[in-house]
Every structure is written in C-alpha cells, then in structure tokens.
Amino acid sequence: MRLLHTSDWHLGRTLHGVNLHEAQTAVLERLCELVEDPPDGVPVDAVLVAGDVYDRGVPPVESVQLLEWTLSRLSAVTTVVVTSGNHDSAIRLGYGAGLFRDSIRMVTDPGQLDLPVLLEASDGVRAAIYGIPYLDPDHARVALAGGGEPLPRSHQAVVSAACDRIRADLAERPGVRSVVLAHAFVAGAEPSDSERSIMVGGVDRVAGTAFHGIDYAALGHLHGPQAPESAEGSVVRYSGSPLRYSFSEQDHTKVALLVDLDASGPARVTPVEIAQPRPMATLRGTLDELLESPAHASAEEAWVRVTVTDRVRPDSLMDRVKSRFPHALQVFHEPDGTVERARASTTVVSERDPRELGSDFIAYVTKTEASSGEVDVFAAGYEAAVKAQHLAEAQEVG
C-alpha cells in the first residue's frame, strides 16, 4: 500500500504582508502531480492531510476555492483523508463531510476518531486509517473521559486517550495495518517561527510513545520534515509544510512523504522534494556591498530579509534595497559595532513558555523581579485568551 503524507497547507496565509495564494497554488499543483503521476509508477492509495489546511478559522474565498480545486483533482484518482488542526475551524472544514463521495473523508469530529477509513490496496494490503483532529485539552479532557472524571489538562493526556480508543478498535481488526493522522507537538521534534503555540499549563509536547502499536503516525503542526521520538515498531513522521512560511524555514527542504506499507514489517518512508516557487535568503552588509556584490545575484528573485550595517542609516533605505532585491520583505538597520537588536537575541515567542514570557515582561515593565503570584496571573490570562480564541472560532458558525 502506498500513501502520501502532507500537512500544514495554511491556505490564506501571508508572508510579511505578501499574499501567498499563487505560491500555494504552485505547491499544491506539485502535490497533485505526484499523485497523478507517481515518480516510480506506484499508485497512491490515499493522500493524508494532517491538519491546518487553512491558516485561520474564516479563510479567504480564494483559499476555499483552491481547496476545492485540489480535492477535486486528488479525489479523482485516490482517497483523500483530511483532519483539522489548531488553525482550522473544525466546523467549517468539516462542513459537508457526510455528503462527500467516499474518496474524500473529512475527519474533524473527535467523537469519530476511532471510526477508521478502511482501505484495501491492489496488492492486497489492508489498512485502517484513523484521524485525530487537533484536540484542545480544555474540551477533549471531558469528551474523552468516557463519562468519568475529566482527564488531566494536557496534550499528553488527551492524545494518549485518543490513541487508546484507536488501539481498542484495532484489536478487533486482525491483519489490518494501522495509520493515524494527528496534529500535535511530539517530543524530540524542532519547531520553527511560524507555528502557533498550543501550550497549555506550561506544556505543549506529547511523548512519541503515545503512538505505540500504530504502524505509521502521520503528524502535522511542525513545519519542518522530521522524525521525533517514537515507540519501538511504530514509525512517526512530520511531513512539514509544503511551502516556507518564515525565514526560520529558509533552509528547509520542503517535501511530501511517500509511505509504503507491506503486509508486515515497518513502514518505509521516502521524501519527495517540492520545488519552491521562490527561494528565501537572509543578507547582511553595508548598503554598497549589498547592491554591488555579485555574490548576492542569486538572491535577486528571492524573498529576502536584509540587515544593513552602515554606521549611518542610508536615505531611502527600503527603496534602494528593493532596486536590486524587489522581493525584499524585511529591511533592518543595525550598524556594526553596536549591540544587536533584541530581535536577534530573544527566543521566538511561539517557542517560549508563557510563564517565562510573563516573568520577562513584568520585570521589564516594573524593573523588579516578578513574583510567583504575578507570573501565575499572567499565565492564567494567557491560557484564558487562547481558550477564548478557540471557543470563538468554534462558535462562529452559530
């Protein structure tokens, strides 16, 4: 059986104000081509999209049309299984799930996570594909408790409970290979600047051992392709996003993952590179060096982040940079010999514990060390705001 694993399309996203619709169309065209004309001729039995199809709960019209166009092409030749992520509105993404043809399966309801899509490949291999939509611990800890006491308030607890339900269903299906789509931050993986924090109670990670007994876990949420920790016998992978969404991703090789499952044995994973519509580059130097050096010729058509190091800020800096680099998205002035701006020495907000952020913020404002009580209030406010955002997105339809 051959599967194609992708995630984190983030349709509707912008990059420092630049509309990415054309770039997203280009990479989804490449994904469609991989399915319609596989590089080695082996047909793809299913495409797995592990969450964050849209970048926000209410996507632009052109993004909805792009998803329709993509699903139409893919479902004409294979089965497509889609789950929702922390950026999607599960209700909106899942609209029409009961009406779609069998080749389009939208799994956005946590109550259906142990109801698999059953496939049988031409080689006779059978697989049960389970979708775990993004689980907000504040809601899922009750929904997955089975009528008992709510589960602990953590991603580890709710994802583990979801996998327990899946393993219970699998126990009734001997001889069937197992695949799980999940949108989560698994320990041992590396984030980038462009993922939204899902931290709850100071913790955002799930142990890879939560997927023990699962043949292949197709993960979404992190934008770099990678293999986090996993249980023996399970293969756990992030496909990463098909497009670069921040300069922290400029060195990522963007891929889709071809996953082969035989009747027995571990899943075999083959990355297939997805050509990027436009490269990314980070440049630093005096304005004259940047405008004149032939070493920067390759960046002239790239999305560029530029740091100009002249002692005095040059006049018309942005215009002059763009005279050579028309797709420059960020231009900074940092004279050599001065202390580099805080942006270069601080950790990206999405990677930091809210308690640490709160402590730094309070100390900055008050000029005194934050007390544990003050940090508790800040962390509670942060988590309440995240919860309110999730609730607002879920209730928008009503």
VENMOZI-V200424 format. One record per backbone hydrogen bond with DSSP energy under -0.5 kcal/mol. CO is the residue of the C=O (numbers start at 0). NH is the residue of the N-H. E is the energy in kcal/mol with one decimal. If there is no record, write none. Layout:
co	nh	e
CO	NH	E
CO	NH	E
//
This chain:
co	nh	e
0	260	-2.7
1	44	-3.0
1	45	-0.9
2	258	-3.1
3	47	-3.4
4	256	-2.3
5	49	-2.2
6	241	-0.5
9	12	-1.9
10	54	-2.3
12	19	-1.1
13	15	-0.5
14	17	-1.8
17	14	-2.0
19	23	-3.0
20	24	-2.5
21	25	-1.9
22	26	-1.9
23	27	-2.2
24	28	-1.9
25	29	-1.6
26	30	-1.9
27	31	-2.4
28	32	-2.2
29	33	-2.1
30	34	-1.5
31	35	-2.8
32	36	-2.7
34	37	-0.5
37	40	-1.2
40	42	-0.5
42	44	-0.6
44	78	-1.1
45	3	-2.3
46	48	-0.5
46	80	-3.0
47	5	-2.9
47	49	-0.6
48	50	-1.5
48	82	-2.2
50	7	-2.2
51	9	-2.7
52	10	-3.0
56	58	-0.6
59	62	-0.7
59	63	-1.8
60	64	-2.4
61	65	-1.7
62	66	-2.2
63	67	-2.2
64	68	-2.4
65	69	-2.3
66	70	-3.0
67	71	-2.2
68	72	-1.8
69	73	-2.7
70	74	-2.8
71	75	-0.7
72	75	-0.5
73	76	-1.7
73	77	-1.6
78	46	-2.8
79	81	-0.5
79	104	-3.2
80	48	-2.8
81	106	-3.5
82	50	-0.8
83	133	-1.8
87	89	-0.8
88	92	-3.0
89	93	-2.1
91	94	-1.1
93	96	-2.3
95	98	-2.0
95	99	-1.5
100	103	-2.2
102	79	-2.9
103	105	-0.6
104	81	-3.0
104	106	-0.6
105	107	-0.7
106	83	-0.9
107	109	-0.6
108	111	-2.4
109	112	-1.4
111	114	-2.0
113	115	-0.7
115	117	-0.6
116	118	-0.5
116	128	-2.7
118	126	-2.4
120	123	-2.0
124	120	-2.8
125	176	-2.7
126	118	-2.6
126	128	-0.5
127	129	-0.6
127	178	-2.3
128	116	-2.8
129	131	-0.5
129	180	-2.9
130	132	-0.7
131	182	-0.7
133	135	-0.7
134	136	-0.7
135	138	-1.7
135	139	-3.0
136	140	-2.1
138	141	-1.1
138	142	-2.0
139	143	-2.8
140	150	-2.4
141	144	-1.3
141	146	-0.5
144	147	-1.3
151	153	-1.9
153	157	-1.8
154	158	-2.5
155	159	-1.9
156	160	-2.0
157	161	-2.1
158	162	-2.4
159	163	-2.1
160	164	-1.9
161	165	-1.8
162	166	-2.7
163	167	-2.0
164	168	-1.8
165	169	-2.6
166	170	-1.8
168	171	-1.4
169	172	-2.6
172	175	-1.4
176	127	-3.0
177	215	-1.5
178	129	-3.1
179	217	-3.0
180	131	-2.9
181	183	-0.7
181	219	-2.0
183	185	-0.8
184	205	-2.4
185	188	-1.5
186	228	-1.4
191	194	-0.8
199	202	-1.7
202	199	-2.4
203	184	-0.6
205	186	-2.8
206	209	-2.0
207	210	-1.8
207	230	-0.7
208	211	-1.8
210	213	-2.0
214	234	-1.6
215	179	-2.4
215	217	-0.6
216	218	-0.9
216	236	-2.2
217	181	-2.0
218	238	-1.1
219	183	-1.5
222	240	-1.0
225	227	-0.5
225	237	-2.9
230	233	-2.1
233	235	-0.6
234	216	-2.7
236	218	-2.9
237	225	-1.3
238	254	-0.6
239	6	-0.7
245	248	-1.8
246	249	-1.5
248	251	-1.9
251	253	-0.8
253	273	-3.3
255	257	-0.6
255	271	-2.9
256	4	-3.0
256	258	-0.6
257	259	-0.5
257	269	-2.9
258	2	-2.8
258	260	-0.5
259	261	-0.5
259	267	-2.4
267	259	-2.9
269	257	-3.0
271	255	-1.9
272	274	-0.6
278	302	-2.7
280	304	-2.2
282	306	-2.2
284	308	-1.6
285	289	-2.5
286	290	-2.4
287	291	-1.8
288	292	-2.5
292	295	-1.3
293	296	-1.7
295	298	-1.5
296	299	-1.5
298	301	-1.4
301	303	-0.6
302	280	-2.1
303	328	-2.9
303	329	-1.5
304	282	-2.7
305	307	-0.5
305	331	-2.9
306	284	-1.9
307	333	-2.6
308	335	-1.8
313	316	-0.7
315	319	-2.4
316	320	-2.5
317	321	-2.5
318	322	-0.9
319	323	-0.5
320	323	-1.3
320	324	-2.8
323	325	-0.6
324	327	-1.9
326	303	-1.2
329	305	-3.1
331	307	-3.5
331	333	-0.6
334	337	-1.4
340	343	-1.8
340	344	-0.6
341	344	-1.0
341	345	-1.5
347	350	-2.0
348	351	-1.8
352	355	-0.5
352	356	-2.3
353	357	-3.0
354	358	-2.3
355	359	-2.3
356	360	-2.7
357	361	-2.8
358	362	-2.2
359	363	-2.1
360	364	-2.3
361	365	-2.9
362	366	-1.6
370	374	-2.1
371	375	-2.2
372	376	-2.1
373	377	-2.2
374	378	-2.8
375	379	-2.5
376	380	-2.3
377	381	-2.4
378	382	-2.5
379	383	-2.2
380	384	-2.1
381	385	-2.1
382	386	-2.5
383	387	-2.6
384	388	-2.0
385	389	-2.1
386	390	-2.5
387	391	-2.6
388	392	-2.1
389	393	-2.0
390	394	-1.8
391	395	-0.7
392	395	-0.6
394	397	-0.6
//
